[in-house]
Amino acid sequence: MIWVLDILLLILLPLTAIVVVRSRDLMVAAIVYSIYSFDMAIIYTQLNAPDVGLAEAAVGAGATTILFLIAITKTERMEE
């Protein structure tokens, strides 16, 4: 039954990467990047690397996303 979760995670991974690259809104890209990073953390944990999964969840899905969102909200849009 765990292989179903593995397949779903591996399908979600390139889909979120494509959405991040193709997104025109930076806020959406940052949030989807957080989902991508959390997905990677789960995959690392499934591969019996809990230390790498925990670091990815803390840094990738946590701190980096917060820093991206703060930077995006502090900047102005050039278009009208």
N, C-alpha and C positions, 0 to 999 in steps of 0.2 A: 504494500500500500504506500510505502514511502517513495517509491519510484514515480508515483503520480505527482507528488509534490515536487520532486526533482524536475520532472518534465515541465510542469507549470512554471517553475522558477526559471528554467532555461529558455522557455518561450517568452516570458515577461522581460528578460534581460535585454535582448536586442530591440524589442518593441519600445521600451522606455528610452533606450539610447537613441533610437530614430526620432522619437518625440522631442527629446532634448535638443537634438541637432536641428530639427526642422521647425521648432517653435519660434515665433516672431516676438512673443512677449517674454521678457526676461524673468518676470515673477513666475510664470508657468514653468519655464525651463529650470529654474532653481528648485521648485517644488518637485518636479518630475525627476530631477537629478537626485533629490533626497530619496525618492522611491527606488531609483536605480541603486543607490548606495546601500540602502537597507536590504534590497534583494541580494546584493553581493555579500552582505554580512551573513544572511541566512545560508547562502551557498557555501561560504567558508566554514560555517558551523556544521553543515551537512558533510563536508569533506574532512571532518575531524580536526579542524584547526580553530578551536574556540578562542584562542588568544588573538588570532588575526581577525576573526569575526567580531569580537568585542571591540577591537581597535577600529575596525571599519565602521561599526555602528556608532561609536563615540565620536570619531573624527569626521568620517564621511557623511553620515546621516545627521549627525548632531551639530558639531561646531562649524563645519564648512557651510552647511545650509543656513545657519543663523547668520554667519558673516556675509554670505551672499545676499540674504534678504535685507540686512541692515545697509549694505552698500547700495543695493537697488533703490531702497526707499530714500536714501540721502542724495541721490542724483536726480537731475531733472531730465525731462524728455526734450529732445531737440525739435520734434515735429509737433504739429498742432492738430 
